[in-house]
Amino acid sequence: MSGNKVSIFQGLFLFFYRFFIHRRWFHRNSKQKHQKSPSHHGLHQAHDLSPHTLIFNVEGALLKSNTLFSYFMLVAFETGGIIRSFLLFILYPFISLMSYELGMKTMVMVSFFGIKKEKFLLGTSVLPKYFLEDVGLEMFEVLKRGGKRVGVSDLPQVMIDGFLEDYLGIEVVVGREMKMIGGYYSGILEDKKKHEFYLGELVQEEKLSSGHVIGITSYNLPSHRSLFSQFCQEIYFVRNSDKKSWQTLPRNQYPRPLIFHDGRLAIKPTPTNTLALFMWAPFAAVLATARTVAGLNLPYSLAIPFLAFSGFRLTLTVNNDLISPDQKEGCLFVCNHRTLLDPLYISYALRKTNIKAVTYSLSRLSELLAPIKTVRLTRDRVQDGQAMKRLLRQGDLVVCPEGTTCREPYLLRFSPLFAEVSDAIVPVAIDSHVTFFHGTTASGLKAFDPIFFLLNPYPTYTVRLLDTVFGGGSSTCRDPDDGKSKFEVANHVQQEIGKALGFECTNLTRRDKYLILAGNNGEIYFVRNSDKKSWQTLPRNQYPRPLIFHDGRLAIKPTPTNTLALFMWAPFAAVLATARTVAGLNLPYSLAIPFLAFSGFRLTLTVNNDLISPDQKEGCLFVCNHRTLLDPLYISYALRKTNIKAVTYSLSRLSELLAPIKTVRLTRDRVQDGQAMKRLLRQGDLVVCPEGTTCREPYLLRFSPLFAEVSDAIVPVAIDSHVTFFHGTTASGLKAFDPIFFLLNPYPTYTVRLLDTVFGGGSSTCRDPDDGKSKFEVANHVQQEIGKALGFECTNLTRRDKYLILAGNNGVVDKK
């Protein structure tokens, strides 16, 4: 009976497996043509694939793993820490039951939601290591023989770009894009149809250029299968059973050596490894705390046995020819750099408590807690050399001349400074191994580096003291026998350490590492608040790029004190602005001007002696620079003239209706606008602002020369304004509120200065009888006179330039 029951259950299981699961995922489309497997056909044996374009599916045909969980777990852990990674881990059983596309979208959402795009560096610093360790050697050899290689993936583009382009040399990478919200990843993938459409266009282009496109994709994944069948002349399918026999790509065959990588996790977070990691976490926290307390407080005779009992492994190997104890100064130990704990574990290995260490960068927390003395170097060769000599006279000294840590079996270039400070150098070859966490970081918090190292169950350190190198302590660093320079001594020490560890020596530096992993040069400088108090503000004339345009209503920096003053002023401002507006619009000038002055408004008029005589046949043309929309009105106030008119290129309908002086809107048609201005001049005085837009800073924009064609005499008007709380101009806001914001200030100030009359000639040629200046020369002359009077700088910038910078448009509003 039991045997029959087992056979029945086995039969039912196989039935459901074959009918539902196997059919769902392994169904083969009968319409697909040229379907082959690379393991049984000529793709592996083909010697010349260079004329062909190879399009391959990254996760289905290049990587050995059948699940993408590990890569998303890396993103979740490195960007969101333990909470985000734990959420992804507990969702994994449900994700494994979802369809391929839905499971992909879920992992992307959990891993990427809320991550700032600018700070996401995992695609170049963390993920390439794990991708490279998952590449199948057999498929890599096929791709290496191809002509143009196109990698297609359902993974987000930011995850695979660095790996495929930088480390495998793939020419084109087509991944999925994610939607952005304010510079942050939303975790939502773009529509797959866009992805497939782009891929289809790419394949069509390759057909036209190379003529033959070969597709390589997974037989077990539905993604891209129909698309490959539609566009590729040949398709090779890779089965999961084929991948099991693949070899992993050896490190020595990487197209580009993997020297630098970042991230805290030292294991690939497969579901099993992730489970082990979370199970170990509570014990790790207790153990790391105990190790830290013991290492910092117990004497070496007790701390070392306790660390060994807790799982720490420290091995010391000493050669026979160390420095004799009768030397006059301490011993200089020069080691490669694996973690920030290197000097400490050399001290543990030698059972010496008086060892000192010099470092280029160390967190304040690590510096305070270190049980041995650490001295920060300044990167000044003379000062650092003197500091190292002084420390050597006090006792033994440890130096890490690489300047930064390196996890892989490579040695960075050794700085030769150590070769100048001691006659005898002891090279120390150091290696360390961890299980779960790396004790180094390039983009994270360095204060946590020792803690992460101690979180491992069996952290291991191997310290090997090599034969002493005699380099000569003089400034020339000459050895009595072979006369080596300091550079040769540094290279010799590097080579000896590399030989002892089996590591490869390179010329790479700390700067190279941080440029690759963190996007900076790795130099951190600390500035105290007390230092900043003596700093001078950067003068405007030293700005690398002049600040000509800026937007926003606030005219003050909203510090807490200024913000308090702003909100306390707001109720009074509303009342005062209303009163000023009503008085300015309704009262005659003889009453409005005194009232405005009483309310805090400051208006200053300066008039030169040689204004236009009153016997001219037409009105006076006042040409002014443009500070606010109220410029023509305050010229009218300053001159006590109510019949002044103004022309403008853009003015809100509300301001146009409420303006106490007549305003005429220009059409930007030179002939029509010129005729309109001449007609207005025959009726009386006219104000023109040829800049066409306002400018807050001490600059003048280019003057349109139209005004130089319409009048024989031009009066330049230099205008300046000052506000306290609010700017009376805007580029992206509502212009109807500009005058209101200006009047909300407690002491709005206007300075109007009428300059000497300029005679430009009113004919179409704009010829002056004396020197025959053109309209452009007249416009430039007026601009220069106003700039000279105000102390402003003249520019060739226009209204269009301003609005392109501040509002992203050309400043012209079409009314339909």
Disulfide bonds with the S-S distance in Angstrom:
none
